[in-house]
């Protein structure tokens, strides 16, 4: 757990600021420098108190040798303008980090940022290294190091299974049959992205099917089933709200001003 204002190259915030105000530095962190390369990074704190440093754009490197099959991915350099437009559209707080002082400020505020390549490789080396990923349809890829262990189990826990059945009103999402109406009916909790190919055992990847519909799936990996769960999937607004909560937790830990740089103006 990190607390207080972070140091950069052993210098304190006062030494880096050299009389400039924190707010003035933040206001200057809105423009990428032409000709420089950037990584897209996120810093936030989980309810557990663990601070996460993660990359927002990655590329495939190779497949893992473990079972189930998973991808090994690594950080990619990004198009700064594309990310600025995307973050602005989603109302996600963002900054641009071009020097050590701005890096210190970003370490205090957290959120999303374009971090200059040399700085990122020096201070965020762990986040940029290759990592084992799972495809979290339809969101993208997630680092298994940041996942709860239960989501990697093949079988859902009894509590998770009951949550899925209750969410689906104890009926097959395909044909609509219910065990209350048909005594011969078996209800299965099915992985939409199969566990064998890296699918997660989480509510958004699980759906209730009767034994007839389950056995009739062909192919077994049928992504159209996600359309039956649209109301249950996390919306962009919910994602942004959750991310903001994580950034607020981070700022509370570092003592950073709570409302600085929320605006993308």
Secondary structure by P-SEA (a helix, b strand, c coil): cccccccccccccccccccccaaaaaaacccccccbbbbbbccccccccbbbbbbcbbbbccccccccbbbbbbbbbbcaaaaaaaaaaaccbbbbbccaaaaaaaaaccccccccaaaaaacccccccbbbbbbccccccccccccccccccccccaaaaaaaaaaaccccccccccccccccbbbbbccccccccccccccccbbbbcaaaaaacccccccccccccccccccaaaaaaaaaaaaaaaaaaaccccccccccc
